[in-house]
C-alpha cells in the first residue's frame, strides 16, 4: 500500500501550480483580523478559450498588514 500511496502523494504535491494573478484592486477589507484585497483578474469581454463566458473575474487575496497599507484601491497588485 505504501508503494502505491507515496507516488500518488508526490504527484499531487508537485502538480499544484502557484497562483500568479495580477489585477487592479477594487476593494480592501479586513475580516477576523486578516487583511484582503479584491482584485480584477480577468477583463476579457469576448469568449476566448481561457474565459469562454467572458466578463470580469474577481479574486480575494489575503495580505499582511504592511502590504495592506502599501496599496490603495485602483493600484495594480500581483499575488503569487
PDB file of N, CA, C and O in Angstrom:
ATOM      1  N   UNK A   1       0.824  -1.198   0.000  1.00  0.00           N
ATOM      2  CA  UNK A   1       0.000   0.000   0.000  1.00  0.00           C
ATOM      3  C   UNK A   1       0.869   1.264   0.000  1.00  0.00           C
ATOM      4  O   UNK A   1       0.535   2.249  -0.659  1.00  0.00           O
ATOM      5  N   UNK A   2       1.991   1.232   0.745  1.00  0.00           N
ATOM      6  CA  UNK A   2       2.875   2.394   0.783  1.00  0.00           C
ATOM      7  C   UNK A   2       3.462   2.684  -0.590  1.00  0.00           C
ATOM      8  O   UNK A   2       3.653   3.843  -0.957  1.00  0.00           O
ATOM      9  N   UNK A   3       3.748   1.631  -1.347  1.00  0.00           N
ATOM     10  CA  UNK A   3       4.326   1.822  -2.681  1.00  0.00           C
ATOM     11  C   UNK A   3       3.341   2.512  -3.617  1.00  0.00           C
ATOM     12  O   UNK A   3       3.750   3.188  -4.560  1.00  0.00           O
ATOM     13  N   UNK A   4       2.066   2.348  -3.367  1.00  0.00           N
ATOM     14  CA  UNK A   4       1.043   2.974  -4.189  1.00  0.00           C
ATOM     15  C   UNK A   4       0.756   4.398  -3.709  1.00  0.00           C
ATOM     16  O   UNK A   4       0.599   5.308  -4.523  1.00  0.00           O
ATOM     17  N   UNK A   5       0.688   4.587  -2.416  1.00  0.00           N
ATOM     18  CA  UNK A   5       0.309   5.874  -1.843  1.00  0.00           C
ATOM     19  C   UNK A   5       1.392   6.941  -2.018  1.00  0.00           C
ATOM     20  O   UNK A   5       1.074   8.095  -2.306  1.00  0.00           O
ATOM     21  N   UNK A   6       2.627   6.585  -1.854  1.00  0.00           N
ATOM     22  CA  UNK A   6       3.718   7.551  -1.947  1.00  0.00           C
ATOM     23  C   UNK A   6       3.806   8.228  -3.315  1.00  0.00           C
ATOM     24  O   UNK A   6       3.915   9.453  -3.359  1.00  0.00           O
ATOM     25  N   UNK A   7       3.763   7.501  -4.430  1.00  0.00           N
ATOM     26  CA  UNK A   7       3.794   8.184  -5.738  1.00  0.00           C
ATOM     27  C   UNK A   7       2.577   9.086  -5.965  1.00  0.00           C
ATOM     28  O   UNK A   7       2.698  10.148  -6.575  1.00  0.00           O
ATOM     29  N   UNK A   8       1.423   8.670  -5.482  1.00  0.00           N
ATOM     30  CA  UNK A   8       0.218   9.496  -5.642  1.00  0.00           C
ATOM     31  C   UNK A   8       0.380  10.810  -4.883  1.00  0.00           C
ATOM     32  O   UNK A   8       0.073  11.875  -5.417  1.00  0.00           O
ATOM     33  N   UNK A   9       0.856  10.742  -3.656  1.00  0.00           N
ATOM     34  CA  UNK A   9       1.072  11.960  -2.877  1.00  0.00           C
ATOM     35  C   UNK A   9       2.126  12.853  -3.524  1.00  0.00           C
ATOM     36  O   UNK A   9       1.985  14.076  -3.537  1.00  0.00           O
ATOM     37  N   UNK A  10       3.161  12.253  -4.052  1.00  0.00           N
ATOM     38  CA  UNK A  10       4.214  13.003  -4.727  1.00  0.00           C
ATOM     39  C   UNK A  10       3.650  13.757  -5.931  1.00  0.00           C
ATOM     40  O   UNK A  10       3.942  14.938  -6.120  1.00  0.00           O
ATOM     41  N   UNK A  11       2.860  13.087  -6.727  1.00  0.00           N
ATOM     42  CA  UNK A  11       2.260  13.706  -7.919  1.00  0.00           C
ATOM     43  C   UNK A  11       1.320  14.836  -7.522  1.00  0.00           C
ATOM     44  O   UNK A  11       1.359  15.910  -8.122  1.00  0.00           O
ATOM     45  N   UNK A  12       0.483  14.611  -6.529  1.00  0.00           N
ATOM     46  CA  UNK A  12      -0.445  15.649  -6.091  1.00  0.00           C
ATOM     47  C   UNK A  12       0.292  16.867  -5.551  1.00  0.00           C
ATOM     48  O   UNK A  12      -0.095  18.004  -5.823  1.00  0.00           O
ATOM     49  N   UNK A  13       1.335  16.633  -4.799  1.00  0.00           N
ATOM     50  CA  UNK A  13       2.081  17.731  -4.194  1.00  0.00           C
ATOM     51  C   UNK A  13       2.776  18.591  -5.244  1.00  0.00           C
ATOM     52  O   UNK A  13       2.747  19.818  -5.149  1.00  0.00           O
ATOM     53  N   UNK A  14       3.393  17.979  -6.231  1.00  0.00           N
ATOM     54  CA  UNK A  14       4.163  18.726  -7.213  1.00  0.00           C
ATOM     55  C   UNK A  14       3.366  19.149  -8.441  1.00  0.00           C
ATOM     56  O   UNK A  14       3.891  19.884  -9.278  1.00  0.00           O
ATOM     57  N   UNK A  15       2.136  18.718  -8.575  1.00  0.00           N
ATOM     58  CA  UNK A  15       1.351  19.118  -9.739  1.00  0.00           C
ATOM     59  C   UNK A  15       0.565  20.394  -9.496  1.00  0.00           C
ATOM     60  O   UNK A  15       0.015  20.953 -10.444  1.00  0.00           O
ATOM     61  N   UNK A  16       0.491  20.870  -8.274  1.00  0.00           N
ATOM     62  CA  UNK A  16      -0.243  22.094  -7.974  1.00  0.00           C
ATOM     63  C   UNK A  16       0.586  23.297  -8.388  1.00  0.00           C
ATOM     64  O   UNK A  16       1.743  23.433  -7.991  1.00  0.00           O
ATOM     65  N   UNK A  17      -0.010  24.167  -9.185  1.00  0.00           N
ATOM     66  CA  UNK A  17       0.672  25.378  -9.623  1.00  0.00           C
ATOM     67  C   UNK A  17       0.477  26.477  -8.591  1.00  0.00           C
ATOM     68  O   UNK A  17      -0.554  26.541  -7.922  1.00  0.00           O
ATOM     69  N   UNK A  18       1.484  27.344  -8.468  1.00  0.00           N
ATOM     70  CA  UNK A  18       1.335  28.528  -7.651  1.00  0.00           C
ATOM     71  C   UNK A  18       0.412  29.494  -8.376  1.00  0.00           C
ATOM     72  O   UNK A  18       0.423  29.580  -9.604  1.00  0.00           O
ATOM     73  N   UNK A  19      -0.379  30.213  -7.609  1.00  0.00           N
ATOM     74  CA  UNK A  19      -1.265  31.205  -8.185  1.00  0.00           C
ATOM     75  C   UNK A  19      -0.443  32.452  -8.480  1.00  0.00           C
ATOM     76  O   UNK A  19       0.242  32.968  -7.597  1.00  0.00           O
ATOM     77  N   UNK A  20      -0.505  32.930  -9.693  1.00  0.00           N
ATOM     78  CA  UNK A  20       0.223  34.127 -10.082  1.00  0.00           C
ATOM     79  C   UNK A  20      -0.729  34.982 -10.892  1.00  0.00           C
ATOM     80  O   UNK A  20      -0.733  34.931 -12.122  1.00  0.00           O
ATOM     81  N   UNK A  21      -1.536  35.770 -10.198  1.00  0.00           N
ATOM     82  CA  UNK A  21      -2.531  36.589 -10.854  1.00  0.00           C
ATOM     83  C   UNK A  21      -2.282  38.048 -10.513  1.00  0.00           C
ATOM     84  O   UNK A  21      -1.963  38.388  -9.374  1.00  0.00           O
ATOM     85  N   UNK A  22      -2.431  38.896 -11.502  1.00  0.00           N
ATOM     86  CA  UNK A  22      -2.298  40.335 -11.304  1.00  0.00           C
ATOM     87  C   UNK A  22      -3.608  40.997 -11.684  1.00  0.00           C
ATOM     88  O   UNK A  22      -4.335  40.515 -12.553  1.00  0.00           O
ATOM     89  N   UNK A  23      -3.897  42.095 -11.031  1.00  0.00           N
ATOM     90  CA  UNK A  23      -5.094  42.838 -11.368  1.00  0.00           C
ATOM     91  C   UNK A  23      -5.193  44.105 -10.551  1.00  0.00           C
ATOM     92  O   UNK A  23      -4.393  44.342  -9.646  1.00  0.00           O
ATOM     93  N   UNK A  24      -6.179  44.914 -10.878  1.00  0.00           N
ATOM     94  CA  UNK A  24      -6.412  46.162 -10.161  1.00  0.00           C
ATOM     95  C   UNK A  24      -7.197  45.887  -8.884  1.00  0.00           C
ATOM     96  O   UNK A  24      -8.137  45.093  -8.879  1.00  0.00           O
ATOM     97  N   UNK A  25      -6.804  46.546  -7.813  1.00  0.00           N
ATOM     98  CA  UNK A  25      -7.506  46.412  -6.535  1.00  0.00           C
ATOM     99  C   UNK A  25      -8.805  47.197  -6.624  1.00  0.00           C
ATOM    100  O   UNK A  25      -8.793  48.395  -6.904  1.00  0.00           O
ATOM    101  N   UNK A  26      -9.925  46.524  -6.385  1.00  0.00           N
ATOM    102  CA  UNK A  26     -11.223  47.198  -6.415  1.00  0.00           C
ATOM    103  C   UNK A  26     -11.763  47.457  -5.017  1.00  0.00           C
ATOM    104  O   UNK A  26     -12.578  48.359  -4.821  1.00  0.00           O
ATOM    105  N   UNK A  27     -11.314  46.672  -4.046  1.00  0.00           N
ATOM    106  CA  UNK A  27     -11.741  46.845  -2.657  1.00  0.00           C
ATOM    107  C   UNK A  27     -10.641  46.373  -1.729  1.00  0.00           C
ATOM    108  O   UNK A  27      -9.830  45.519  -2.086  1.00  0.00           O
ATOM    109  N   UNK A  28     -10.625  46.942  -0.530  1.00  0.00           N
ATOM    110  CA  UNK A  28      -9.770  46.467   0.554  1.00  0.00           C
ATOM    111  C   UNK A  28     -10.691  46.214   1.742  1.00  0.00           C
ATOM    112  O   UNK A  28     -11.590  47.009   2.019  1.00  0.00           O
ATOM    113  N   UNK A  29     -10.463  45.099   2.448  1.00  0.00           N
ATOM    114  CA  UNK A  29     -11.283  44.849   3.632  1.00  0.00           C
ATOM    115  C   UNK A  29     -10.529  43.985   4.628  1.00  0.00           C
ATOM    116  O   UNK A  29      -9.554  43.313   4.290  1.00  0.00           O
ATOM    117  N   UNK A  30     -11.007  44.021   5.868  1.00  0.00           N
ATOM    118  CA  UNK A  30     -10.460  43.171   6.919  1.00  0.00           C
ATOM    119  C   UNK A  30     -11.576  42.277   7.432  1.00  0.00           C
ATOM    120  O   UNK A  30     -12.743  42.666   7.464  1.00  0.00           O
ATOM    121  N   UNK A  31     -11.192  41.072   7.832  1.00  0.00           N
ATOM    122  CA  UNK A  31     -12.165  40.126   8.376  1.00  0.00           C
ATOM    123  C   UNK A  31     -11.428  39.194   9.329  1.00  0.00           C
ATOM    124  O   UNK A  31     -10.427  38.579   8.961  1.00  0.00           O
ATOM    125  N   UNK A  32     -11.924  39.099  10.541  1.00  0.00           N
ATOM    126  CA  UNK A  32     -11.337  38.219  11.556  1.00  0.00           C
ATOM    127  C   UNK A  32      -9.844  38.478  11.748  1.00  0.00           C
ATOM    128  O   UNK A  32      -9.066  37.538  11.914  1.00  0.00           O
ATOM    129  N   UNK A  33      -9.446  39.738  11.726  1.00  0.00           N
ATOM    130  CA  UNK A  33      -8.050  40.099  11.944  1.00  0.00           C
ATOM    131  C   UNK A  33      -7.131  39.844  10.763  1.00  0.00           C
ATOM    132  O   UNK A  33      -5.913  39.956  10.899  1.00  0.00           O
ATOM    133  N   UNK A  34      -7.684  39.505   9.612  1.00  0.00           N
ATOM    134  CA  UNK A  34      -6.894  39.274   8.402  1.00  0.00           C
ATOM    135  C   UNK A  34      -7.198  40.377   7.399  1.00  0.00           C
ATOM    136  O   UNK A  34      -8.258  41.002   7.447  1.00  0.00           O
ATOM    137  N   UNK A  35      -6.257  40.607   6.489  1.00  0.00           N
ATOM    138  CA  UNK A  35      -6.348  41.704   5.529  1.00  0.00           C
ATOM    139  C   UNK A  35      -6.479  41.147   4.114  1.00  0.00           C
ATOM    140  O   UNK A  35      -5.782  40.205   3.738  1.00  0.00           O
ATOM    141  N   UNK A  36      -7.389  41.749   3.329  1.00  0.00           N
ATOM    142  CA  UNK A  36      -7.680  41.236   1.989  1.00  0.00           C
ATOM    143  C   UNK A  36      -7.783  42.368   0.976  1.00  0.00           C
ATOM    144  O   UNK A  36      -8.184  43.486   1.301  1.00  0.00           O
ATOM    145  N   UNK A  37      -7.406  42.049  -0.271  1.00  0.00           N
ATOM    146  CA  UNK A  37      -7.693  42.873  -1.437  1.00  0.00           C
ATOM    147  C   UNK A  37      -8.654  42.088  -2.321  1.00  0.00           C
ATOM    148  O   UNK A  37      -8.548  40.866  -2.429  1.00  0.00           O
ATOM    149  N   UNK A  38      -9.583  42.782  -2.945  1.00  0.00           N
ATOM    150  CA  UNK A  38     -10.383  42.199  -4.021  1.00  0.00           C
ATOM    151  C   UNK A  38      -9.778  42.737  -5.308  1.00  0.00           C
ATOM    152  O   UNK A  38      -9.706  43.949  -5.508  1.00  0.00           O
ATOM    153  N   UNK A  39      -9.339  41.823  -6.189  1.00  0.00           N
ATOM    154  CA  UNK A  39      -8.689  42.253  -7.427  1.00  0.00           C
ATOM    155  C   UNK A  39      -9.440  41.714  -8.642  1.00  0.00           C
ATOM    156  O   UNK A  39     -10.033  40.637  -8.601  1.00  0.00           O
ATOM    157  N   UNK A  40      -9.397  42.493  -9.724  1.00  0.00           N
ATOM    158  CA  UNK A  40      -9.936  42.047 -11.012  1.00  0.00           C
ATOM    159  C   UNK A  40      -8.845  41.224 -11.680  1.00  0.00           C
ATOM    160  O   UNK A  40      -7.742  41.724 -11.903  1.00  0.00           O
ATOM    161  N   UNK A  41      -9.138  39.966 -12.001  1.00  0.00           N
ATOM    162  CA  UNK A  41      -8.124  39.091 -12.586  1.00  0.00           C
ATOM    163  C   UNK A  41      -8.390  38.757 -14.049  1.00  0.00           C
ATOM    164  O   UNK A  41      -7.541  38.141 -14.693  1.00  0.00           O
ATOM    165  N   UNK A  42      -9.512  39.136 -14.580  1.00  0.00           N
ATOM    166  CA  UNK A  42      -9.839  38.819 -15.976  1.00  0.00           C
ATOM    167  C   UNK A  42     -10.696  39.933 -16.534  1.00  0.00           C
ATOM    168  O   UNK A  42     -11.745  40.259 -15.978  1.00  0.00           O
ATOM    169  N   UNK A  43     -10.246  40.522 -17.648  1.00  0.00           N
ATOM    170  CA  UNK A  43     -11.007  41.604 -18.273  1.00  0.00           C
ATOM    171  C   UNK A  43     -11.445  41.244 -19.680  1.00  0.00           C
ATOM    172  O   UNK A  43     -11.653  42.131 -20.508  1.00  0.00           O
ATOM    173  N   UNK A  44     -11.587  39.967 -19.962  1.00  0.00           N
ATOM    174  CA  UNK A  44     -11.952  39.540 -21.306  1.00  0.00           C
ATOM    175  C   UNK A  44     -13.438  39.756 -21.537  1.00  0.00           C
ATOM    176  O   UNK A  44     -14.264  39.296 -20.748  1.00  0.00           O
ATOM    177  N   UNK A  45     -13.782  40.453 -22.610  1.00  0.00           N
ATOM    178  CA  UNK A  45     -15.194  40.643 -22.925  1.00  0.00           C
ATOM    179  C   UNK A  45     -15.666  39.667 -23.992  1.00  0.00           C
ATOM    180  O   UNK A  45     -16.867  39.522 -24.219  1.00  0.00           O
ATOM    181  N   UNK A  46     -14.731  39.004 -24.642  1.00  0.00           N
ATOM    182  CA  UNK A  46     -15.087  38.037 -25.671  1.00  0.00           C
ATOM    183  C   UNK A  46     -15.080  36.635 -25.113  1.00  0.00           C
ATOM    184  O   UNK A  46     -14.737  36.425 -23.950  1.00  0.00           O
ATOM    185  N   UNK A  47     -15.449  35.696 -25.915  1.00  0.00           N
ATOM    186  CA  UNK A  47     -15.499  34.314 -25.479  1.00  0.00           C
ATOM    187  C   UNK A  47     -14.291  33.541 -25.955  1.00  0.00           C
ATOM    188  O   UNK A  47     -14.395  32.760 -26.901  1.00  0.00           O
ATOM    189  N   UNK A  48     -13.142  33.741 -25.321  1.00  0.00           N
ATOM    190  CA  UNK A  48     -11.939  33.019 -25.697  1.00  0.00           C
ATOM    191  C   UNK A  48     -11.869  31.678 -24.993  1.00  0.00           C
ATOM    192  O   UNK A  48     -12.749  31.339 -24.202  1.00  0.00           O
ATOM    193  N   UNK A  49     -10.823  30.913 -25.280  1.00  0.00           N
ATOM    194  CA  UNK A  49     -10.661  29.601 -24.662  1.00  0.00           C
ATOM    195  C   UNK A  49     -10.428  29.690 -23.159  1.00  0.00           C
ATOM    196  O   UNK A  49     -10.909  28.844 -22.405  1.00  0.00           O
ATOM    197  N   UNK A  50      -9.684  30.718 -22.716  1.00  0.00           N
ATOM    198  CA  UNK A  50      -9.386  30.852 -21.297  1.00  0.00           C
ATOM    199  C   UNK A  50     -10.591  31.308 -20.489  1.00  0.00           C
ATOM    200  O   UNK A  50     -10.706  30.970 -19.311  1.00  0.00           O
ATOM    201  N   UNK A  51     -11.476  32.059 -21.093  1.00  0.00           N
ATOM    202  CA  UNK A  51     -12.641  32.593 -20.398  1.00  0.00           C
ATOM    203  C   UNK A  51     -13.836  32.532 -21.338  1.00  0.00           C
ATOM    204  O   UNK A  51     -14.232  33.560 -21.888  1.00  0.00           O
ATOM    205  N   UNK A  52     -14.421  31.355 -21.536  1.00  0.00           N
ATOM    206  CA  UNK A  52     -15.462  31.207 -22.543  1.00  0.00           C
ATOM    207  C   UNK A  52     -16.699  32.048 -22.286  1.00  0.00           C
ATOM    208  O   UNK A  52     -17.402  32.398 -23.234  1.00  0.00           O
ATOM    209  N   UNK A  53     -16.985  32.381 -21.045  1.00  0.00           N
ATOM    210  CA  UNK A  53     -18.164  33.180 -20.744  1.00  0.00           C
ATOM    211  C   UNK A  53     -17.920  34.664 -20.856  1.00  0.00           C
ATOM    212  O   UNK A  53     -18.873  35.443 -20.870  1.00  0.00           O
ATOM    213  N   UNK A  54     -16.665  35.080 -20.936  1.00  0.00           N
ATOM    214  CA  UNK A  54     -16.344  36.495 -20.964  1.00  0.00           C
ATOM    215  C   UNK A  54     -16.610  37.130 -19.615  1.00  0.00           C
ATOM    216  O   UNK A  54     -16.875  36.433 -18.635  1.00  0.00           O
ATOM    217  N   UNK A  55     -16.543  38.428 -19.563  1.00  0.00           N
ATOM    218  CA  UNK A  55     -16.832  39.136 -18.330  1.00  0.00           C
ATOM    219  C   UNK A  55     -15.606  39.358 -17.473  1.00  0.00           C
ATOM    220  O   UNK A  55     -14.470  39.153 -17.900  1.00  0.00           O
ATOM    221  N   UNK A  56     -15.871  39.783 -16.251  1.00  0.00           N
ATOM    222  CA  UNK A  56     -14.808  40.127 -15.317  1.00  0.00           C
ATOM    223  C   UNK A  56     -14.755  39.092 -14.206  1.00  0.00           C
ATOM    224  O   UNK A  56     -15.788  38.700 -13.662  1.00  0.00           O
ATOM    225  N   UNK A  57     -13.553  38.654 -13.873  1.00  0.00           N
ATOM    226  CA  UNK A  57     -13.368  37.737 -12.757  1.00  0.00           C
ATOM    227  C   UNK A  57     -12.725  38.462 -11.590  1.00  0.00           C
ATOM    228  O   UNK A  57     -11.866  39.323 -11.783  1.00  0.00           O
ATOM    229  N   UNK A  58     -13.133  38.120 -10.396  1.00  0.00           N
ATOM    230  CA  UNK A  58     -12.591  38.727  -9.189  1.00  0.00           C
ATOM    231  C   UNK A  58     -11.935  37.663  -8.335  1.00  0.00           C
ATOM    232  O   UNK A  58     -12.321  36.495  -8.375  1.00  0.00           O
ATOM    233  N   UNK A  59     -10.931  38.074  -7.552  1.00  0.00           N
ATOM    234  CA  UNK A  59     -10.278  37.164  -6.617  1.00  0.00           C
ATOM    235  C   UNK A  59      -9.973  37.923  -5.338  1.00  0.00           C
ATOM    236  O   UNK A  59      -9.646  39.109  -5.372  1.00  0.00           O
ATOM    237  N   UNK A  60     -10.082  37.233  -4.209  1.00  0.00           N
ATOM    238  CA  UNK A  60      -9.672  37.790  -2.928  1.00  0.00           C
ATOM    239  C   UNK A  60      -8.239  37.352  -2.664  1.00  0.00           C
ATOM    240  O   UNK A  60      -7.905  36.177  -2.814  1.00  0.00           O
ATOM    241  N   UNK A  61      -7.405  38.287  -2.275  1.00  0.00           N
ATOM    242  CA  UNK A  61      -6.008  37.985  -1.968  1.00  0.00           C
ATOM    243  C   UNK A  61      -5.742  38.370  -0.518  1.00  0.00           C
ATOM    244  O   UNK A  61      -5.871  39.535  -0.144  1.00  0.00           O
ATOM    245  N   UNK A  62      -5.371  37.382   0.298  1.00  0.00           N
ATOM    246  CA  UNK A  62      -5.017  37.680   1.685  1.00  0.00           C
ATOM    247  C   UNK A  62      -3.598  38.235   1.714  1.00  0.00           C
ATOM    248  O   UNK A  62      -2.692  37.669   1.101  1.00  0.00           O
ATOM    249  N   UNK A  63      -3.406  39.344   2.425  1.00  0.00           N
ATOM    250  CA  UNK A  63      -2.106  40.003   2.511  1.00  0.00           C
ATOM    251  C   UNK A  63      -1.790  40.322   3.971  1.00  0.00           C
ATOM    252  O   UNK A  63      -2.664  40.241   4.835  1.00  0.00           O
ATOM    253  N   UNK A  64      -0.541  40.682   4.239  1.00  0.00           N
ATOM    254  CA  UNK A  64      -0.186  41.094   5.595  1.00  0.00           C
ATOM    255  C   UNK A  64      -0.481  42.590   5.765  1.00  0.00           C
ATOM    256  O   UNK A  64      -0.809  43.278   4.798  1.00  0.00           O
ATOM    257  N   UNK A  65      -0.363  43.078   6.993  1.00  0.00           N
ATOM    258  CA  UNK A  65      -0.709  44.470   7.289  1.00  0.00           C
ATOM    259  C   UNK A  65       0.164  45.454   6.517  1.00  0.00           C
ATOM    260  O   UNK A  65      -0.339  46.466   6.029  1.00  0.00           O
ATOM    261  N   UNK A  66       1.446  45.179   6.399  1.00  0.00           N
ATOM    262  CA  UNK A  66       2.352  46.076   5.677  1.00  0.00           C
ATOM    263  C   UNK A  66       1.938  46.213   4.211  1.00  0.00           C
ATOM    264  O   UNK A  66       1.910  47.321   3.675  1.00  0.00           O
ATOM    265  N   UNK A  67       1.619  45.095   3.564  1.00  0.00           N
ATOM    266  CA  UNK A  67       1.170  45.128   2.170  1.00  0.00           C
ATOM    267  C   UNK A  67      -0.170  45.842   2.061  1.00  0.00           C
ATOM    268  O   UNK A  67      -0.382  46.636   1.145  1.00  0.00           O
ATOM    269  N   UNK A  68      -1.069  45.560   2.990  1.00  0.00           N
ATOM    270  CA  UNK A  68      -2.393  46.188   3.007  1.00  0.00           C
ATOM    271  C   UNK A  68      -2.271  47.714   3.037  1.00  0.00           C
ATOM    272  O   UNK A  68      -2.990  48.417   2.328  1.00  0.00           O
ATOM    273  N   UNK A  69      -1.359  48.210   3.860  1.00  0.00           N
ATOM    274  CA  UNK A  69      -1.180  49.657   3.987  1.00  0.00           C
ATOM    275  C   UNK A  69      -0.383  50.264   2.839  1.00  0.00           C
ATOM    276  O   UNK A  69      -0.395  51.482   2.665  1.00  0.00           O
ATOM    277  N   UNK A  70       0.308  49.447   2.055  1.00  0.00           N
ATOM    278  CA  UNK A  70       1.145  49.940   0.960  1.00  0.00           C
ATOM    279  C   UNK A  70       0.392  50.152  -0.345  1.00  0.00           C
ATOM    280  O   UNK A  70       0.896  50.829  -1.241  1.00  0.00           O
ATOM    281  N   UNK A  71      -0.795  49.594  -0.470  1.00  0.00           N
ATOM    282  CA  UNK A  71      -1.565  49.670  -1.709  1.00  0.00           C
ATOM    283  C   UNK A  71      -2.883  50.388  -1.469  1.00  0.00           C
ATOM    284  O   UNK A  71      -3.446  50.347  -0.374  1.00  0.00           O
ATOM    285  N   UNK A  72      -3.363  51.049  -2.524  1.00  0.00           N
ATOM    286  CA  UNK A  72      -4.651  51.736  -2.495  1.00  0.00           C
ATOM    287  C   UNK A  72      -5.580  51.124  -3.531  1.00  0.00           C
ATOM    288  O   UNK A  72      -5.134  50.433  -4.448  1.00  0.00           O
ATOM    289  N   UNK A  73      -6.873  51.381  -3.379  1.00  0.00           N
ATOM    290  CA  UNK A  73      -7.843  50.963  -4.389  1.00  0.00           C
ATOM    291  C   UNK A  73      -7.447  51.608  -5.711  1.00  0.00           C
ATOM    292  O   UNK A  73      -7.165  52.806  -5.763  1.00  0.00           O
ATOM    293  N   UNK A  74      -7.425  50.815  -6.776  1.00  0.00           N
ATOM    294  CA  UNK A  74      -7.019  51.284  -8.101  1.00  0.00           C
ATOM    295  C   UNK A  74      -5.597  50.898  -8.470  1.00  0.00           C
ATOM    296  O   UNK A  74      -5.239  50.914  -9.647  1.00  0.00           O
ATOM    297  N   UNK A  75      -4.773  50.547  -7.470  1.00  0.00           N
ATOM    298  CA  UNK A  75      -3.404  50.103  -7.740  1.00  0.00           C
ATOM    299  C   UNK A  75      -3.416  48.694  -8.310  1.00  0.00           C
ATOM    300  O   UNK A  75      -4.341  47.920  -8.066  1.00  0.00           O
ATOM    301  N   UNK A  76      -2.368  48.368  -9.079  1.00  0.00           N
ATOM    302  CA  UNK A  76      -2.219  47.000  -9.571  1.00  0.00           C
ATOM    303  C   UNK A  76      -1.507  46.173  -8.509  1.00  0.00           C
ATOM    304  O   UNK A  76      -0.540  46.629  -7.899  1.00  0.00           O
ATOM    305  N   UNK A  77      -1.994  44.951  -8.292  1.00  0.00           N
ATOM    306  CA  UNK A  77      -1.413  44.045  -7.305  1.00  0.00           C
ATOM    307  C   UNK A  77      -1.273  42.669  -7.932  1.00  0.00           C
ATOM    308  O   UNK A  77      -2.174  42.202  -8.629  1.00  0.00           O
ATOM    309  N   UNK A  78      -0.146  42.023  -7.684  1.00  0.00           N
ATOM    310  CA  UNK A  78       0.075  40.655  -8.153  1.00  0.00           C
ATOM    311  C   UNK A  78       0.228  39.745  -6.953  1.00  0.00           C
ATOM    312  O   UNK A  78       0.999  40.033  -6.038  1.00  0.00           O
ATOM    313  N   UNK A  79      -0.504  38.653  -6.959  1.00  0.00           N
ATOM    314  CA  UNK A  79      -0.343  37.662  -5.895  1.00  0.00           C
ATOM    315  C   UNK A  79       0.340  36.445  -6.493  1.00  0.00           C
ATOM    316  O   UNK A  79       0.112  36.089  -7.649  1.00  0.00           O
ATOM    317  N   UNK A  80       1.171  35.823  -5.697  1.00  0.00           N
ATOM    318  CA  UNK A  80       1.879  34.630  -6.163  1.00  0.00           C
ATOM    319  C   UNK A  80       2.193  33.713  -5.025  1.00  0.00           C
ATOM    320  O   UNK A  80       2.789  32.656  -5.229  1.00  0.00           O
TER     321      UNK A  80
END
